[in-house]
Amino acid sequence: MDNLEQELHPRRRQYLLGWLAGQLQRYGLCPEVLWTGPNAVLRVTSYRSKTTRFVTCIPAPQIQTWVWVWSGDWALITDPRAVPAIAEAMNA
């Protein structure tokens, strides 16, 4: 398995969602990783807007990274604006 295959392995999804959960807590959100392994998804509850939304990440081998995906939008995980954009969307 080469480096790209390791980076884009489906089991990495749970690690990435766990990292995002930690980041979103700083915005006053209540994230929780559901399921394990390649089927993991992040449930994000916003007490401010009284909503629950979901975020996942999918491999994007064309650009050798992952993409965050949520209702109505997406962002590269390498984009420094991704976490604030996701937090704003979760609080909307």
DRENPA-3360 file (N, C-alpha, C; in nm, 2 decimals, always signed):
BEGIN
1 = MDNLEQEL = +0.08/-0.12/+0.00/+0.00/+0.00/+0.00/+0.09/+0.12/+0.00 ~ +0.07/+0.21/-0.10/+0.15/+0.33/-0.10/+0.09/+0.44/-0.01 ~ +0.16/+0.55/+0.00/+0.12/+0.66/+0.09/-0.02/+0.71/+0.05 ~ -0.05/+0.73/-0.07/-0.18/+0.78/-0.11/-0.29/+0.68/-0.07 ~ -0.27/+0.55/-0.09/-0.37/+0.45/-0.05/-0.39/+0.46/+0.10 ~ -0.28/+0.47/+0.17/-0.29/+0.48/+0.32/-0.37/+0.61/+0.36 ~ -0.34/+0.72/+0.30/-0.40/+0.85/+0.33/-0.55/+0.84/+0.30 ~ -0.59/+0.78/+0.19/-0.73/+0.77/+0.15/-0.80/+0.65/+0.19;
9 = HPRRRQYL = -0.75/+0.57/+0.28/-0.81/+0.44/+0.32/-0.94/+0.48/+0.40 ~ -1.05/+0.41/+0.37/-1.18/+0.44/+0.44/-1.17/+0.44/+0.59 ~ -1.09/+0.36/+0.65/-1.08/+0.36/+0.80/-1.03/+0.49/+0.86 ~ -0.97/+0.58/+0.77/-0.92/+0.71/+0.82/-1.04/+0.80/+0.85 ~ -1.15/+0.77/+0.79/-1.27/+0.86/+0.81/-1.30/+0.89/+0.95 ~ -1.30/+0.78/+1.04/-1.33/+0.80/+1.18/-1.24/+0.89/+1.25 ~ -1.11/+0.88/+1.22/-1.01/+0.97/+1.28/-1.04/+1.12/+1.24 ~ -1.06/+1.14/+1.11/-1.09/+1.27/+1.06/-1.21/+1.33/+1.12;
17 = LGWLAGQL = -1.32/+1.25/+1.13/-1.44/+1.30/+1.19/-1.42/+1.33/+1.34 ~ -1.34/+1.25/+1.41/-1.31/+1.28/+1.55/-1.23/+1.41/+1.56 ~ -1.14/+1.44/+1.47/-1.07/+1.56/+1.47/-1.16/+1.68/+1.45 ~ -1.25/+1.67/+1.35/-1.35/+1.77/+1.33/-1.44/+1.80/+1.45 ~ -1.48/+1.69/+1.51/-1.57/+1.70/+1.63/-1.50/+1.79/+1.74 ~ -1.37/+1.77/+1.76/-1.30/+1.85/+1.85/-1.29/+2.00/+1.81 ~ -1.28/+2.02/+1.69/-1.28/+2.16/+1.63/-1.41/+2.23/+1.65 ~ -1.52/+2.15/+1.62/-1.65/+2.21/+1.63/-1.70/+2.24/+1.77;
25 = QRYGLCPE = -1.64/+2.17/+1.87/-1.68/+2.20/+2.01/-1.64/+2.34/+2.05 ~ -1.53/+2.39/+1.99/-1.49/+2.53/+2.01/-1.59/+2.63/+1.97 ~ -1.68/+2.59/+1.88/-1.78/+2.68/+1.83/-1.91/+2.67/+1.91 ~ -1.91/+2.59/+2.02/-2.03/+2.58/+2.10/-2.12/+2.47/+2.05 ~ -2.08/+2.39/+1.96/-2.16/+2.28/+1.90/-2.14/+2.15/+1.98 ~ -2.23/+2.06/+1.97/-2.22/+1.93/+2.03/-2.21/+1.82/+1.93 ~ -2.09/+1.79/+1.88/-2.07/+1.68/+1.78/-2.05/+1.55/+1.85 ~ -2.09/+1.44/+1.77/-2.07/+1.31/+1.82/-2.05/+1.22/+1.70;
33 = VLWTGPNA = -1.94/+1.14/+1.70/-1.91/+1.05/+1.59/-2.00/+0.92/+1.61 ~ -2.07/+0.89/+1.51/-2.16/+0.78/+1.51/-2.10/+0.66/+1.43 ~ -2.11/+0.54/+1.47/-2.06/+0.43/+1.41/-1.91/+0.43/+1.41 ~ -1.85/+0.32/+1.35/-1.70/+0.31/+1.35/-1.66/+0.28/+1.21 ~ -1.53/+0.30/+1.19/-1.47/+0.25/+1.07/-1.52/+0.33/+0.95 ~ -1.53/+0.27/+0.83/-1.56/+0.34/+0.71/-1.70/+0.39/+0.70 ~ -1.79/+0.35/+0.79/-1.93/+0.40/+0.79/-1.95/+0.52/+0.89 ~ -1.85/+0.57/+0.95/-1.86/+0.67/+1.05/-1.92/+0.80/+0.99;
41 = VLRVTSYR = -2.00/+0.87/+1.07/-2.06/+1.00/+1.03/-2.06/+1.08/+1.16 ~ -2.06/+1.21/+1.14/-2.06/+1.31/+1.25/-2.20/+1.37/+1.27 ~ -2.26/+1.35/+1.38/-2.39/+1.42/+1.41/-2.35/+1.54/+1.49 ~ -2.40/+1.65/+1.45/-2.37/+1.78/+1.51/-2.50/+1.85/+1.56 ~ -2.51/+1.87/+1.69/-2.63/+1.93/+1.75/-2.59/+2.08/+1.78 ~ -2.68/+2.17/+1.74/-2.66/+2.31/+1.77/-2.77/+2.35/+1.87 ~ -2.74/+2.38/+1.99/-2.84/+2.42/+2.09/-2.89/+2.57/+2.06 ~ -2.80/+2.64/+1.99/-2.84/+2.78/+1.95/-2.95/+2.78/+1.85;
49 = SKTTRFVT = -2.94/+2.70/+1.75/-3.04/+2.70/+1.64/-3.14/+2.58/+1.66 ~ -3.12/+2.50/+1.76/-3.20/+2.38/+1.79/-3.21/+2.29/+1.67 ~ -3.10/+2.26/+1.61/-3.10/+2.17/+1.50/-3.00/+2.06/+1.52 ~ -3.02/+1.95/+1.44/-2.92/+1.84/+1.44/-2.89/+1.82/+1.29 ~ -2.76/+1.82/+1.26/-2.72/+1.80/+1.12/-2.61/+1.70/+1.11 ~ -2.57/+1.65/+0.99/-2.47/+1.55/+0.98/-2.36/+1.60/+0.88 ~ -2.24/+1.55/+0.91/-2.12/+1.58/+0.83/-2.05/+1.44/+0.81 ~ -2.00/+1.42/+0.69/-1.92/+1.31/+0.66/-1.80/+1.35/+0.58;
57 = CIPAPQIQ = -1.71/+1.27/+0.56/-1.60/+1.30/+0.47/-1.58/+1.18/+0.37 ~ -1.54/+1.22/+0.25/-1.52/+1.12/+0.15/-1.39/+1.14/+0.09 ~ -1.32/+1.03/+0.04/-1.19/+1.05/-0.02/-1.21/+1.11/-0.16 ~ -1.11/+1.20/-0.19/-1.11/+1.26/-0.32/-0.97/+1.23/-0.39 ~ -0.96/+1.11/-0.44/-0.83/+1.07/-0.49/-0.78/+1.15/-0.61 ~ -0.86/+1.22/-0.68/-0.82/+1.31/-0.79/-0.73/+1.42/-0.74 ~ -0.75/+1.46/-0.61/-0.67/+1.57/-0.56/-0.60/+1.52/-0.43 ~ -0.59/+1.39/-0.41/-0.52/+1.33/-0.31/-0.54/+1.38/-0.17;
65 = TWVWVWSG = -0.67/+1.39/-0.14/-0.71/+1.43/+0.00/-0.85/+1.39/+0.02 ~ -0.91/+1.44/+0.13/-1.05/+1.41/+0.17/-1.13/+1.54/+0.15 ~ -1.27/+1.52/+0.14/-1.36/+1.63/+0.13/-1.46/+1.62/+0.25 ~ -1.49/+1.73/+0.32/-1.60/+1.73/+0.41/-1.73/+1.75/+0.33 ~ -1.83/+1.68/+0.37/-1.96/+1.70/+0.30/-2.07/+1.71/+0.40 ~ -2.15/+1.82/+0.38/-2.27/+1.84/+0.47/-2.38/+1.89/+0.38 ~ -2.50/+1.90/+0.43/-2.62/+1.93/+0.35/-2.59/+2.06/+0.28 ~ -2.59/+2.05/+0.15/-2.59/+2.17/+0.07/-2.45/+2.23/+0.04;
73 = DWALITDP = -2.34/+2.16/+0.09/-2.21/+2.22/+0.06/-2.10/+2.11/+0.09 ~ -1.98/+2.15/+0.06/-1.86/+2.07/+0.08/-1.74/+2.16/+0.09 ~ -1.63/+2.10/+0.14/-1.50/+2.17/+0.15/-1.39/+2.07/+0.16 ~ -1.28/+2.11/+0.10/-1.16/+2.02/+0.12/-1.11/+2.03/+0.26 ~ -1.07/+1.92/+0.32/-1.02/+1.92/+0.46/-0.89/+2.00/+0.47 ~ -0.82/+2.03/+0.36/-0.70/+2.11/+0.37/-0.73/+2.26/+0.36 ~ -0.86/+2.30/+0.34/-0.89/+2.44/+0.33/-0.91/+2.50/+0.48 ~ -0.83/+2.60/+0.51/-0.83/+2.65/+0.64/-0.97/+2.72/+0.68;
81 = RAVPAIAE = -1.05/+2.75/+0.58/-1.18/+2.81/+0.60/-1.29/+2.70/+0.62 ~ -1.25/+2.57/+0.61/-1.35/+2.47/+0.61/-1.42/+2.46/+0.75 ~ -1.34/+2.46/+0.86/-1.40/+2.44/+0.99/-1.50/+2.56/+1.02 ~ -1.46/+2.68/+1.01/-1.55/+2.79/+1.03/-1.68/+2.78/+0.94 ~ -1.66/+2.74/+0.82/-1.78/+2.73/+0.73/-1.87/+2.62/+0.78 ~ -1.82/+2.51/+0.82/-1.90/+2.40/+0.87/-1.97/+2.45/+1.00 ~ -1.90/+2.51/+1.09/-1.96/+2.56/+1.21/-2.07/+2.66/+1.18 ~ -2.05/+2.74/+1.09/-2.16/+2.84/+1.05/-2.28/+2.77/+1.00;
89 = AMNA = -2.26/+2.67/+0.91/-2.37/+2.59/+0.85/-2.44/+2.51/+0.96 ~ -2.37/+2.46/+1.06/-2.43/+2.38/+1.16/-2.52/+2.46/+1.25 ~ -2.48/+2.59/+1.27/-2.55/+2.68/+1.36/-2.67/+2.76/+1.28 ~ -2.67/+2.74/+1.15/-2.78/+2.81/+1.08/-2.92/+2.76/+1.10;
% end
